[in-house]
Amino acid sequence: MDLKQLDKVLEEAFAASTKLYEERGFKRRIGFGKRPALVSVDLANAWTRPGNPFTCDQSKMDNEIIPGMQKLLASFRSKKYPIVHVTTAYQNTDRSDPNTDMGLWHCKIPMEAVDLKNEELWQIDSRIAPQENEYVLLKKRASSFSGTPLSGYLRSCNIDTILVTGVTATACVRTTICDGLSEGFRTIAVKECIGDRVPGAVAWSLYDIDSKFADVETVAKCVNYLDSLPVNH
């Protein structure tokens, strides 16, 4: 099946599912709040550049995700709202060591490919490089909230809304969104700024997320929202 055929099948599935969901009261809107933060998940070189097991769709990365992120970053920086760049790496990538900080995740996927000692791998992509006052958060699990101080940091900044971007739609982005909602934040998935490795994965994941856990909104709508806010003091 080529990508056009896959898109057609997904559109038909979404249409049928939308009818079912709406009849049952799903797909409600959570809306934007008054104090947003940007949570960018795993847009580090191991995911954004070619040559790594975790490399994502390069066409979407170069033509949609990175340009979209650049627009969002410019808006967040101009209004001085918090930006969190999340990345993933491991101190002990020895799979035979029962005490590795990879936990059991390496039993499913090649987490050893992101070694903390190789900073180039887990550095945020230089095209969207963090500025000095922006938080770079290292995680060990799929969700950006799991075992990290992210929730406490956002609450200390009086944040009520998170705009989530990054990779992958089926794993780290999805779990971050689900946990963000569970932690009491209005969750917004930024459509053009979320990617994956597998064809169809993004479309299906965003459809399902929009039905249950977050509002999927375009970069343009998110930028318009930020433009409407006062400068953060």
N, C-alpha and C positions, 0 to 999 in steps of 0.2 A: 504493500500500500504506500503510495507516495504522499507527500505532505498535503497536497490539495485534497486528496481523498480523505485523509485523516481529519483535516479541518471540517470537511462536509459531514463526516460521521459525528464529530464532536458537536457541531452546531445542531444536528438533529437530536442528539442526546440531551443537550442543554435545553432545547425548546420543550421537550417532553418533561424533563425534570423541573423546569421552571413552573410549568402548569401545576405539577404535583405539589411542589414546595409552597407556591402561593395559596393554593387551596387549603393548605394545612397551617398557614400562618408563619412560614419561614420567610427569609429574605427581607426582614425589617432593616431599617437604617439606624445606625448608631450615631452618625453625624460627627462633625468636628467640634472640639471643645474650645477653650479659650487660651490654653497654654500648651503648645505642641513641643515635641522633641522628635528629632530624626534618629531612627535606629537602623543603621546600615549593616547588614549581616554578611560577613565573609566575602566582601569585595576586596579580597587580598590576592596577591599574584598567583597563588596556587589554584585559584578558581577563575581568575580573570584573564590569565595569559595562557598560551598553548604549552603543551608538553608535560602536564601533570595529570595523574589519575583523576583529579578533581576538576580539571578544566571544563568549563561550561561552554554552551553554544557561542562560538566566537563572533558570528555575524550579529546576533542579538546583543552580545556584550559590547561590541565596538560601536554599533549603530543606534542602539536604543538605551541600554542600561547606563553606560558611562555618560553619554550626552544628557540623559534625563537626570542623573545624579548631579551633574555639574550645574544644572538649572536649580535643582532643589538646594544644593549647598549654597549657591549664591543668595537665594531667598532667605534661608535660615541664617546665614551670616549677616545679611543686611539688617535682619530683625533681632539678632542676638539671642536666638533661642537655642537650647542645647542640641549638640550633635554628638552621637555616640557611634564610633566606628568599631564594629565587633569583628574579631578574627579568632582563629583556632590554631593551636599548636600544642605539641607535647614534649615534655622534658625527657621522658624515658620511652623511647620507641622500640625497645627490645620486647618483642612479642612473647619471648619465653620467660620473661620476668613477671611473676604473679603480682608484683607491686607496681606495675606500670600505671602511670596516670591516664593511660588510654582506657582504663577500665576493661569492659568486655566488648566495646564498640569495634575494636580491631578484629574481632571474630567475624564480623559482617562486612566491613569495608576497610580499605587500606589506609587507616589513620596514620600509620608509620610514615607515610609520604609527606607529612607536615611536621618536620622536626624543629623544635624550638631553637636549636643551635644554628639552623639555616634561616637567618632572619629574612632573607630575600623572599622566601616562600610565603611567610605569613604577614609580611608588610602589606599595608593597604596600597592598592594600585596608585602609582604616582600621578595618574590623571585626575584622581579625586583625593589627593593626599591630605591627611589631617593637618589642620593648623594648630599652632602651639596651645591654644586654649580648649581644644576639642578632646574629648575622652576617647582613648583607645582601650577597649575592653577585651581581654583574652578569656575565651571560654574553652571548656573541655568537652561539652556535650552538645546535643543538637540545638536546644533552646538557648537563646541569649540570657534567659532568666535562670536557667538551671545551675545552681551552685555558684552564682555570681552576685555581686552587689548592685546589679542593674536597677532592680525595683526600688531599693533604698535611695540610690542616686537620683532617680527620676522624681521620687517623692520629695527629696530634699530641695529639688528645683521647682516644686509645686506644679509638676506636669500633670495634665489630665488627658492628653492625647498623644499617641505615638504614630508617626508615619514610618512604616516599615518597608525597607527595600533590601535587595541583595539576592543571594543564592543559598540553597536551592529552594525552589517553590515547594517541592515535595517533602523537604526535611527541615533544615534549619530555619528557613523563613516561616514555614507553616507552624512549627512548634513555638517559635518566638511569638507569632501572632496569637496563637491559642493561649499561651501563658500570659501574654500581655492583657488580654481580655479577662482572664481569670484573676489577674492582679488588680483589676479595676480601672484600667486605662481604656479610653476610646481608641480602637484600633483601626488604622487606615492602611490598606495595602496599596502601594503605588504601582499602578498597572505596568507601565513601560520599564520600570526599574527592578523587576523581579525575573530571574532566569533559572535555567536548569540545564541538564545535560541531555535529556531524553525528549524527542519530539512529542508534542501534545501534552507534556507534563505541566507546563505553565498554564495553558488554557484551562485544563481540567482543574488544577489546584486552585486557581483564582476563582473559577466558577463556584467551586465547593466552599471556599473561604468566604466568598461574598454571600453565600446562602446561610452561613452558620456563625462565622466568627469575626468578620470585619467588613467594612465598606471598601470595595475596590474602586479607587478613584484615579483619574489620569494625572499626569504631571501638571498639565495646564490648570486643572481644577485645584490641585494642591498649592500651586504657586499663587493663584488668585486668592485662595484662603489666607496664605501667609501675607500677601500684600494688604489684606484687610485688617491685619492685626497691628497693634501699636508696637513700638520698639520695646523689647524686654529690658526692664530695669531691676 
